[in-house]
Amino acid sequence: MRQLEVLCAVIETGSITRASQRINLSQPAVSKLIAALEMQTQLLLFRREHRRLVVTPEAHRLYEEARRLLTGITDIARLAEEMRSLNSGTLSVASLFATGHRLVPSVLGRFLQERPAVNLAYQVRSSNKIMQWVVANQIDVGIAMTSIDHDSVESETLCSVNAVCALPPDHPLATRDKITADDLAGNRFISFGSEGRMQAIVDETFDALNVKRRVIGRVYNSATACGLVAQGLGVAIVDPFSAADFLGRGIVTKRFEPRVEYTFKLLFPRLRERSCLLEAFLPVLRSAAAEWVADCQAQC
């Protein structure tokens, strides 16, 4: 590599003297390296004509390949430095809607603002789909609500937050400080579909107390439920992250008892080693999640 670097310097500067100055080697050392390269390649690379250094066609051809090779090595060194400083690489994240609409984008925005060269892959999907991607080793980290155990998945709790009751502002219960399950007996209720965990959790809460609701519809996520509540169609038990987007826009939220907990998990492919970039991102995400839990519970 040093011989090729010298070859390029001599050709680009036009003389051994200027080449030695560029690469900080003595002239005899430059000449020795050129001679060694000619011996190894068994090619005549330079001729001296009237005290002028003439580059042979073979040297020109070798120079073209050497320059590409040296440029590639420089690029690799620069990439390695960027990776060490966490300014390069790929970060693939997936989140369910509750955290994927505001929380995760806000964290990614702050984290990547100082890392513009990082390639981001981000998707908001269902917990089941995110679980599939983690099992298939297709993402670095997923944020989901799932209790499924799988040999290919590592998980940890990102945060837990209490559900709230979302009501239209003119609802008879809207002036109360808290809403109990008994308060909602006979009320028009917006529940969740069977594809998510929350339907079972909410239904079990009311069933255990033998409280009958008028379930007028089932939706996919809390944001959709809040949208229907805002239209005066009923009440719902939702996560406070989603509800926060609707405060002042047709709903009010109240503390709900008995406690219904939303637990958000970080899911990692067990066979995928965590990159330095991911390890730097996770503390930022955890800290932001803790702040959001505190803020949302204070608002609701």
Buried (B, 14 or more C-beta within 10 A) or exposed (E): EEBBBBBBBBBEBEBBEBBBBBBEBEEEBBBBBBEEBBEEBEBEBBEEEEEEBEBBEBBEEBBEEBBEBBEEEEEEEEBEEBBEEBBBBEBBBBBBBBBBBBBBBEBBEEBBEEBEEBEEEBBBBBBBBBBEBBBEBBBBBBBBBBEBEEEEBBBEEBBEBBBBBBBBEEBEBBEBEEBBBEBBBEBBBBBBEEEBBBBEBBBEBBEEEEBEBEBEBBBEBBBBBBBBBBEBBBBBBBBBBBBBBBBEEBBBBBBBBEEBEBBBBBBBBBEBEBBEBBEEBBEEBBEBBEEBBEEBEEEB
